[in-house]
Amino acid sequence: MPYQTINPFNNQLIKEYQTHNDEQVEQALATAHQLYKSDWAQGDMQPRLQVLQKLAEVMTSRSEELAKGITIEMGKLIEQSRAEIKICAAIASYYADNAAEFLKPVPYPSSLGEAWVEHHPIGVIMAVEPWNFPYYQLMRVLAPNLAAGNSVMVKHASIVPHCAETFEKLLSEAGAPKGAYTNLFISQDQVATLIDDDRVQGVALTGSEKAGAVVAARAAGKLKKSTLELGGNDIFAVLEDADIDHAAKVGAQARIANAGQVCTAAKRFIIHQKVADEFLKKFTQHFSELKTGDPLDSNTTLGPLSSAQALKTLSKQVSEAVKQGAKLHYGGSAVTNNPGNFFEATILTGITRDNPAYFAEFFGPVAQIYVVENDEQLVELANDSHYGLGGALFTRDLARARRLASKIETGMVYVNSATDTAPELPFGGVKRSGFGRELSDLGIKEFVNQKLVVLAAKS
């Protein structure tokens, strides 16, 4: 697939990018591996942390330029692009401030003697990243691994090459040596070759379930650790005692943010029957007030999907769901009076378990509404999913929320707010949503050697 920047607002081609050949890839890998073997990776981490802090400063100072680049390349609303740059800077600063504490030796009391665990880098990490958060996804893998001393090589999505190339330049501007972070415009076959190479010691992927299965199998075949952050079919549960005005407003935004192209977006709305009609009425009203248009225009509230292929896929999913018995409550069609990749905010009801939509992830502004009678049905429906990434519960009874949150099979649960992210909080899921965690203290320890050292007790 060619690496191209195509503006999804009007489908105009902006630039094509030259791919890297095998010789260039080998040279890049050799440089990254050599850096891992050097004092940069094996010695004092302070120079690495200084690069992260500088990176945060550089991104902050250029936030408007970087945000505009995101919006033009993949269609995110400009305010949301600005927020993405802000969280990226926060992640870099977070690890600059906390990595030394996270990676300090940990003592273990033992009858065998003085014992402790040290944390060391393991080598080159190969990352495969998606387009929906073109800088945030890169920062999540880069920041902890740079702090730990690992070299990072990345194949970014083919539809965001400008952001991919720019991020590498930002690292250079922040003072990172060549090989610390390398952007590669390469094919899936070249990714496989890199994973097979002994110099690559870890693999991280954020993307589709299909891509995750392929990459994880390849890594496992070479006995290499991988982390996967894949799809989601997150619940947004509203109990009968919830603030319905608040839940409907937050729920609408949680479904249409980034035009619904978020792994942790609210997708399955599970509503208690006592408030289902009220919620649906108010939720639908929020959808009806959305304004499609240029994502660079601050008045636009629903931007385009990232590509023509994304629009085609979503349109087919909705059509198939309706053919299989789902009721089209609102929306349901591509926007035809615009050359861009726009799809109406859509609400589906009456989805039965035998409908393919029941287990599918809709990567766009499509909400599914389910009605339950009690907490037991809520938990059963929530857990009847192939995925387990995030979820949200809305209720005034916090004790009840705690009980339900513990029963839901997912990596993250938020109470009275939409699923969110922060540098200090671990991010990841279970089931087909993947394994491993990014961010927080957990993220930095995914690709380090937790080495035990024991000084024998004197006899």
Secondary structure, 3 states (H helix, E strand, C coil): CCEEEEECCCCEEEEEECCCCHHHHHHHHHHHHHHHCCHHHHCCCHHHHHHHHHHHHHHHHCHHHHHHHHHHHHCCCHHHHHHHHHHHHHHHHHHHHHHHHHCCCEECCCCCEEEEEEEEECCEEEEECCCCCCCHHHHHHHHHHHHHCCEEEEECCCCCHHHHHHHHHHHHHCCCCCCCEEECCCCHHHHHHHHHCCCEEEEEEECCHHHHHHHHHHHHHCCCEEEEECCCCCEEEECCCCCHHHHHHHHHHHHHHHHHCCCCCCCEEEEECCCHHHHHHHHHHHHHCCCECCCCCCCCCECCCCCHHHHHHHHHHHHHHHHCCCEEEECCCECCCCCCCCECCEEEECCCCCCHHHCCCCCCCEEEEEEECCHHHHHHHHHCCCEECCEEEECCCHHHHHHHHHHCCCCCCEECCCCCCCCCCCECCEECCEECCECHHHHHCCCEEEEEEEEECCC
